[in-house]
Amino acid sequence: MKMKLLGTSMALIASVAHIVNAHATEKSDDTKLNQAMSLPDLISSTKVPKSWTAGDSSVLEEGRIILTPQRGTKGSLWQKENYKLEDSFTLEWTFRSVNYEGKSEGGLSFWFLSSNSRSDFKDETFYNGPSKFDGLQLLVDNNGPLSSTMRAQLNDGGEPFTKQNVYDRSLASCLMGYQDSSVPSTLRLTYDRSENNLLKLQINNKICFQTRKVQFPAGEYRIGVTAENANTPESFEILKMELYNGPIEDSYIPNVNEMGQPRVLTKVIDKETGQERLLEKEAYDIENDKISNYELYKKLDRVEGKILANDINALGAQITQLQKTQEELLKYISQVSQGTSVSKGKSGDAIDEDRSKYGDFISMNEKLEKMLIEQERAREAAKLATHSGPHIDDIASKLALWLLPLIFIMLVMAYYTFKIRQEIVKTKLL
């Protein structure tokens, strides 16, 4: 009995602790809520709050701000005061789209822009917002190649965005079914510089994208939303907006549930056989990647299954094909060897017959040999004709025969003359 009471007491204490902890967390989130920059309760409001500017066709009706109330309209909602970012923030928008479903050149844009001069807030050409901006845009539309999506675009105020190039310049995206839904959607954008510049976007508590490669410098930022329905009856509505000065508890929901990522079918044609296959690949796979990791895993699974099931039929078929190929090669080699043996065993008559067939070639060969011999004789005759007259070398050799004895006699006479002079000098000295 005591053990039972003890267990009941422990369970009661745990439940009370959980309630206290949850209440403390709610208080922590409430302390971070920036009331001045958030939208108040629209259900009890009769007009757009004074701290916000509603532009174009935007109206407040039945607790929601309708940005595009009629066909072919556009609207906007901007915070009048700039938000001073220090280290982190969490921004939540609750919205929905009704009265239309399908392709449309319109869309809904959420903006978090620097208030510097690089953002042209007078420009309304890009989904009723600036095409050149310095900051982040979150675009919800259904005009891209991957149906209805949520996309994130970053810009530094340099190159302008257009409706044509926005899909090629997106930072990240995820699939999102939002059109003609009575149930609103909530996006949660969280940035925390202390967590290595964590930037995270959640849709209905599901992760859309997360990165740590984007940094928002401290400063003043403008927050707003714009929309246009491009001559369709699509009505974009804003139901709630809350801004927190830091991450909240829901910002750290584990990324277990994720929004659908774009996937496309890619046709792969085998260069050797011409066979076509359709492969399911992610939209942002590397181009010219013939086999994706997903397909490789599927192939490994099939191989593993065959090994476990001891399925070697495919391997046996390949071995049989190799045996047939080997037999054909052996037949071809035997035919070639028979042909060579027949040619070696030919009789003399057969050889004479072959010579008679090729007599023309043999006679032509003999004529060519005669022509070469005649040409060689003509070359030798020309050489003899050029050497028939007296040559300079012969004259020089004859002169040398006459001059050498004369030179020798002169040298002998010079020697004896020198000796005689020496004898005369000696006699004078004596």
C-alpha positions as CSV (number, residue, x, y, z in Angstrom):
1,M,0.0,0.0,0.0
2,K,2.8,2.3,0.9
3,M,4.6,1.5,-2.4
4,K,1.4,2.3,-4.3
5,L,1.0,5.7,-2.6
6,L,4.7,6.4,-3.3
7,G,4.2,5.7,-7.0
8,T,1.1,7.9,-7.2
9,S,3.0,10.7,-5.4
10,M,5.9,10.5,-7.8
11,A,3.6,10.6,-10.8
12,L,1.8,13.6,-9.4
13,I,5.1,15.4,-8.7
14,A,6.3,14.6,-12.3
15,S,3.1,16.0,-13.8
16,V,3.3,19.1,-11.6
17,A,7.0,19.6,-12.6
18,H,6.0,19.2,-16.3
19,I,3.3,21.8,-16.0
20,V,5.6,24.2,-14.1
21,N,8.3,23.7,-16.8
22,A,5.9,24.3,-19.6
23,H,4.5,27.4,-17.8
24,A,8.1,28.7,-17.4
25,T,8.8,28.1,-21.1
26,E,5.7,30.0,-22.0
27,K,6.8,32.9,-19.8
28,S,10.2,32.8,-21.4
29,D,8.7,33.0,-24.9
30,D,6.3,35.8,-23.7
31,T,9.2,37.8,-22.5
32,K,10.8,37.7,-25.9
33,L,7.7,38.8,-27.7
34,N,8.0,42.2,-29.2
35,Q,4.5,43.6,-28.8
36,A,5.2,46.9,-30.6
37,M,6.4,45.2,-33.8
38,S,3.8,42.4,-33.8
39,L,0.2,42.5,-35.1
40,P,-2.4,42.8,-32.4
41,D,-5.4,40.6,-32.2
42,L,-7.1,41.3,-35.5
43,I,-10.4,39.7,-34.4
44,S,-11.1,42.5,-32.0
45,S,-9.7,45.2,-34.4
46,T,-11.9,47.3,-36.6
47,K,-9.1,48.8,-38.7
48,V,-5.5,48.3,-39.6
49,P,-3.3,49.0,-36.6
50,K,-1.6,52.4,-36.5
51,S,1.9,50.9,-36.4
52,W,1.3,49.3,-39.8
53,T,0.8,50.6,-43.3
54,A,-1.7,48.8,-45.6
55,G,-1.2,49.6,-49.2
56,D,-3.1,49.2,-52.5
57,S,-6.2,47.1,-52.1
58,S,-5.5,45.7,-48.6
59,V,-8.6,45.7,-46.3
60,L,-9.3,44.4,-42.8
61,E,-12.4,42.1,-42.8
62,E,-13.5,39.6,-40.1
63,G,-10.2,39.4,-38.2
64,R,-7.9,39.1,-41.2
65,I,-6.2,41.5,-43.6
66,I,-7.0,40.6,-47.2
67,L,-4.2,41.7,-49.5
68,T,-6.0,40.8,-52.8
69,P,-9.7,41.0,-52.2
70,Q,-10.7,40.9,-55.8
71,R,-9.5,39.7,-59.2
72,G,-6.5,41.5,-60.6
73,T,-5.6,43.3,-57.4
74,K,-2.5,43.7,-55.3
75,G,-1.8,44.6,-51.7
76,S,0.9,45.2,-49.1
77,L,1.4,45.5,-45.3
78,W,4.5,47.1,-44.0
79,Q,5.7,47.8,-40.4
80,K,6.1,51.6,-40.0
81,E,9.0,51.4,-37.6
82,N,12.3,49.6,-38.4
83,Y,13.2,46.6,-36.3
84,K,16.6,46.9,-34.6
85,L,18.3,43.5,-34.9
86,E,21.0,42.7,-32.3
87,D,21.8,39.0,-32.2
88,S,18.7,36.9,-33.0
89,F,15.0,37.0,-33.8
90,T,12.0,34.7,-34.6
91,L,9.3,35.9,-37.0
92,E,6.0,34.1,-37.4
93,W,3.4,34.8,-40.1
94,T,0.0,33.0,-40.3
95,F,-1.6,33.2,-43.8
96,R,-3.8,31.4,-46.3
97,S,-4.9,31.5,-49.9
98,V,-8.5,30.9,-50.9
99,N,-10.8,31.1,-54.0
100,Y,-8.3,29.7,-56.5
101,E,-6.1,26.7,-57.2
102,G,-3.7,26.3,-60.1
103,K,-0.9,28.0,-62.1
104,S,-0.7,31.7,-61.5
105,E,1.9,34.5,-62.1
106,G,0.9,36.0,-58.8
107,G,2.3,35.2,-55.4
108,L,2.8,36.2,-51.7
109,S,6.1,37.6,-50.6
110,F,7.4,38.0,-47.0
111,W,10.2,40.5,-46.6
112,F,13.0,41.0,-44.0
113,L,15.0,43.9,-45.6
114,S,17.8,46.2,-44.5
115,S,16.6,49.8,-44.3
116,N,19.6,51.1,-46.1
117,S,19.5,52.8,-49.6
118,R,20.2,49.5,-51.4
119,S,16.6,48.5,-51.0
120,D,14.2,50.5,-53.3
121,F,10.9,50.4,-51.4
122,K,9.2,52.5,-54.1
123,D,9.7,49.7,-56.6
124,E,6.6,47.4,-56.7
125,T,7.5,45.4,-59.8
126,F,8.4,42.1,-58.1
127,Y,5.3,40.6,-56.6
128,N,4.3,44.1,-55.6
129,G,7.6,44.5,-53.8
130,P,11.1,45.7,-54.7
131,S,13.1,43.9,-57.4
132,K,16.3,45.3,-55.9
133,F,16.6,44.7,-52.2
134,D,19.2,44.1,-49.5
135,G,17.9,41.2,-47.3
136,L,15.7,38.1,-47.5
137,Q,12.5,37.4,-49.4
138,L,10.3,34.4,-48.8
139,L,8.1,33.7,-51.8
140,V,5.0,31.6,-52.0
141,D,3.8,30.9,-55.5
142,N,2.6,28.3,-58.0
143,N,4.3,29.4,-61.3
144,G,7.6,27.6,-61.1
145,P,8.8,24.4,-62.7
146,L,8.1,22.4,-59.5
147,S,4.5,23.5,-58.8
148,S,3.5,25.3,-55.6
149,T,6.6,26.0,-53.5
150,M,8.0,28.2,-50.7
151,R,11.3,29.8,-51.9
152,A,13.9,31.9,-50.2
153,Q,15.9,34.6,-52.0
154,L,18.9,36.6,-50.7
155,N,20.2,39.8,-52.4
156,D,22.6,42.5,-51.5
157,G,20.9,45.3,-53.6
158,G,22.9,44.5,-56.7
159,E,21.3,42.6,-59.5
160,P,17.4,42.9,-59.6
161,F,15.2,39.9,-59.4
162,T,12.5,39.2,-62.0
163,K,9.7,36.6,-62.2
164,Q,11.7,34.8,-64.9
165,N,15.0,34.4,-63.0
166,V,13.8,34.0,-59.5
167,Y,13.6,30.2,-59.8
168,D,17.3,30.0,-60.8
169,R,18.6,32.2,-58.1
170,S,16.8,30.7,-55.1
171,L,18.7,30.0,-51.9
172,A,16.4,27.2,-50.9
173,S,12.9,25.8,-51.5
174,C,10.4,23.2,-50.5
175,L,7.1,22.0,-51.8
176,M,4.1,23.5,-50.2
177,G,0.4,23.0,-51.0
178,Y,-1.3,26.2,-49.9
179,Q,-3.9,27.2,-52.5
180,D,-7.7,27.2,-51.8
181,S,-7.2,25.9,-48.2
182,S,-9.5,26.9,-45.4
183,V,-6.8,25.9,-42.9
184,P,-4.1,28.6,-42.6
185,S,-0.4,28.0,-42.7
186,T,2.3,29.3,-40.3
187,L,5.8,30.1,-41.3
188,R,8.5,30.5,-38.6
189,L,11.8,32.2,-39.6
190,T,14.5,31.9,-36.9
191,Y,17.9,33.5,-36.9
192,D,20.4,33.1,-34.1
193,R,24.0,34.5,-34.4
194,S,25.1,32.7,-31.1
195,E,24.3,29.3,-32.8
196,N,26.9,29.8,-35.5
197,N,24.5,32.0,-37.6
198,L,21.6,29.5,-37.6
199,L,18.9,30.4,-40.2
200,K,15.9,28.1,-40.1
201,L,12.5,28.2,-41.8
202,Q,9.7,26.0,-40.5
203,I,6.2,25.6,-42.1
204,N,3.6,24.3,-39.7
205,N,6.4,23.0,-37.4
206,K,8.0,21.1,-40.3
207,I,11.5,22.0,-41.5
208,C,11.7,23.7,-44.9
209,F,15.4,24.5,-44.9
210,Q,18.2,25.3,-42.5
211,T,21.6,26.8,-43.0
212,R,24.5,28.4,-41.2
213,K,26.0,30.2,-44.1
214,V,23.9,33.3,-44.0
215,Q,24.7,36.2,-41.6
216,F,22.4,39.2,-40.9
217,P,24.5,42.1,-39.6
218,A,23.2,44.1,-36.6
219,G,21.2,47.1,-37.7
220,E,17.7,48.2,-38.6
221,Y,15.4,46.1,-40.8
222,R,12.0,46.6,-42.4
223,I,9.4,43.9,-42.1
224,G,6.4,43.5,-44.4
225,V,4.4,41.3,-46.8
226,T,3.2,42.0,-50.4
227,A,1.0,40.1,-52.8
228,E,-0.6,40.2,-56.2
229,N,-3.0,37.7,-57.8
230,A,-2.3,38.4,-61.5
231,N,-5.9,38.6,-62.8
232,T,-7.1,35.6,-60.8
233,P,-9.6,35.5,-58.0
234,E,-6.9,34.2,-55.6
235,S,-7.2,35.9,-52.2
236,F,-4.1,36.1,-50.0
237,E,-5.0,36.7,-46.3
238,I,-2.8,37.6,-43.3
239,L,-4.3,36.3,-40.0
240,K,-1.4,36.8,-37.5
241,M,2.1,38.1,-37.2
242,E,4.4,37.8,-34.1
243,L,8.0,38.9,-33.7
244,Y,10.3,37.6,-31.0
245,N,13.6,39.0,-29.9
246,G,15.3,35.7,-30.1
247,P,14.6,32.0,-30.7
248,I,11.6,30.4,-29.0
249,E,11.0,26.9,-27.9
250,D,9.3,25.8,-31.1
251,S,12.4,27.0,-33.1
252,Y,14.3,24.0,-31.8
253,I,11.7,21.3,-32.7
254,P,13.9,18.4,-34.0
255,N,14.1,18.3,-37.8
256,V,12.4,14.9,-37.9
257,N,9.4,16.0,-40.0
258,E,10.4,17.9,-43.2
259,M,8.5,19.5,-46.0
260,G,8.5,17.7,-49.3
261,Q,11.6,18.5,-51.4
262,P,11.3,18.8,-55.2
263,R,11.8,15.6,-57.2
264,V,11.7,15.2,-60.9
265,L,11.9,12.3,-63.4
266,T,15.0,12.3,-65.5
267,K,15.3,10.3,-68.8
268,V,18.6,8.4,-69.1
269,I,19.6,6.9,-72.4
270,D,22.2,4.2,-72.6
271,K,24.8,5.2,-75.2
272,E,25.5,1.6,-76.2
273,T,22.1,0.1,-76.4
274,G,19.9,3.2,-76.8
275,Q,17.6,1.9,-74.1
276,E,15.7,4.6,-72.2
277,R,14.9,4.7,-68.5
278,L,13.1,7.1,-66.2
279,L,14.9,7.8,-63.0
280,E,13.5,9.7,-60.0
281,K,16.1,12.2,-58.9
282,E,16.2,15.3,-56.8
283,A,15.8,18.6,-58.6
284,Y,19.1,19.9,-57.3
285,D,21.3,16.8,-58.1
286,I,24.5,17.5,-59.9
287,E,24.0,17.8,-63.6
288,N,25.2,15.0,-65.9
289,D,25.2,12.7,-62.8
290,K,24.1,9.5,-64.5
291,I,23.5,7.5,-61.3
292,S,22.3,9.2,-58.2
293,N,23.0,8.0,-54.7
294,Y,19.4,7.0,-54.3
295,E,19.6,4.7,-57.3
296,L,22.9,3.3,-56.2
297,Y,21.4,2.4,-52.8
298,K,18.5,0.7,-54.6
299,K,20.9,-1.3,-56.8
300,L,22.8,-2.4,-53.6
301,D,19.6,-3.5,-52.0
302,R,18.7,-5.6,-55.1
303,V,22.2,-7.2,-55.1
304,E,21.9,-7.9,-51.3
305,G,18.5,-9.4,-51.8
306,K,19.7,-11.8,-54.6
307,I,22.6,-12.9,-52.5
308,L,20.4,-13.6,-49.5
309,A,17.9,-15.5,-51.6
310,N,20.7,-17.4,-53.3
311,D,19.3,-16.2,-56.7
312,I,22.1,-16.9,-59.2
313,N,19.9,-17.3,-62.3
314,A,21.2,-14.1,-63.8
315,L,24.8,-15.2,-63.2
316,G,24.2,-18.6,-64.8
317,A,22.7,-16.9,-67.9
318,Q,25.8,-14.8,-68.3
319,I,28.1,-17.9,-68.0
320,T,26.1,-19.7,-70.6
321,Q,26.4,-16.8,-73.0
322,L,30.2,-16.7,-72.4
323,Q,30.4,-20.5,-73.3
324,K,28.5,-19.9,-76.6
325,T,30.8,-17.1,-77.5
326,Q,33.9,-19.3,-76.7
327,E,32.5,-22.1,-78.9
328,E,32.0,-19.7,-81.9
329,L,35.6,-18.5,-81.5
330,L,36.9,-22.1,-81.5
331,K,35.0,-22.8,-84.7
332,Y,36.4,-19.7,-86.4
333,I,40.0,-20.6,-85.4
334,S,39.6,-24.2,-86.7
335,Q,38.4,-22.9,-90.1
336,V,41.4,-20.5,-90.3
337,S,43.8,-23.4,-89.4
338,Q,42.3,-25.6,-92.1
339,G,42.7,-22.9,-94.7
340,T,46.4,-22.5,-93.9
341,S,47.0,-26.3,-94.1
342,V,45.3,-26.6,-97.5
343,S,47.5,-23.8,-98.9
344,K,50.7,-25.6,-97.6
345,G,49.7,-28.9,-99.2
346,K,49.2,-27.6,-102.8
347,S,50.9,-29.6,-105.7
348,G,53.2,-28.3,-108.3
349,D,50.4,-28.1,-110.9
350,A,48.3,-26.0,-108.6
351,I,51.3,-23.6,-108.1
352,D,51.7,-23.4,-111.9
353,E,48.0,-22.6,-112.2
354,D,48.4,-19.8,-109.7
355,R,51.3,-18.4,-111.6
356,S,49.3,-18.5,-114.8
357,K,46.6,-16.5,-113.0
358,Y,49.1,-13.8,-112.0
359,G,51.2,-13.8,-115.2
360,D,50.4,-10.2,-116.0
361,F,51.8,-9.1,-112.7
362,I,55.0,-11.2,-113.1
363,S,55.7,-9.8,-116.6
364,M,55.1,-6.3,-115.4
365,N,57.7,-6.9,-112.7
366,E,60.2,-8.1,-115.2
367,K,59.7,-5.0,-117.4
368,L,60.3,-2.8,-114.3
369,E,63.5,-4.5,-113.6
370,K,64.8,-3.9,-117.2
371,M,63.9,-0.3,-117.0
372,L,65.8,0.1,-113.7
373,I,68.9,-1.6,-115.3
374,E,68.8,0.7,-118.3
375,Q,68.5,3.7,-116.1
376,E,71.6,2.7,-114.1
377,R,73.6,2.2,-117.3
378,A,72.6,5.7,-118.5
379,R,73.7,7.2,-115.1
380,E,77.1,5.5,-115.4
381,A,77.7,6.8,-119.0
382,A,76.9,10.3,-117.9
383,K,79.4,10.1,-115.1
384,L,82.2,8.9,-117.5
385,A,81.4,11.7,-119.9
386,T,81.9,14.4,-117.2
387,H,85.3,12.9,-116.2
388,S,86.8,12.5,-119.8
389,G,88.7,15.9,-120.0
390,P,91.8,17.0,-118.0
391,H,91.1,17.6,-114.4
392,I,92.6,20.1,-112.0
393,D,93.7,17.4,-109.6
394,D,95.8,15.7,-112.3
395,I,97.6,19.0,-113.2
396,A,98.4,19.7,-109.5
397,S,99.8,16.2,-109.0
398,K,102.1,16.6,-112.0
399,L,103.4,20.0,-110.9
400,A,104.1,18.5,-107.4
401,L,106.3,15.8,-109.0
402,W,108.4,18.5,-110.7
403,L,108.6,21.0,-107.8
404,L,109.5,18.6,-105.0
405,P,113.1,17.7,-106.3
406,L,113.8,21.4,-106.9
407,I,112.8,22.4,-103.4
408,F,115.0,19.6,-102.0
409,I,118.0,20.8,-104.0
410,M,117.5,24.4,-102.8
411,L,117.3,23.2,-99.2
412,V,120.6,21.3,-99.5
413,M,122.4,24.3,-101.1
414,A,121.2,26.5,-98.3
415,Y,122.5,24.1,-95.7
416,Y,126.0,23.9,-97.2
417,T,126.1,27.7,-97.6
418,F,125.4,28.1,-93.9
419,K,128.2,25.6,-93.1
420,I,130.8,27.3,-95.2
421,R,130.0,30.7,-93.5
422,Q,130.6,29.1,-90.1
423,E,134.0,27.7,-91.2
424,I,135.1,31.1,-92.5
425,V,134.2,32.7,-89.2
426,K,136.2,30.2,-87.3
427,T,139.3,30.7,-89.4
428,K,139.2,34.4,-88.9
429,L,139.1,34.0,-85.2
430,L,142.2,31.8,-85.2
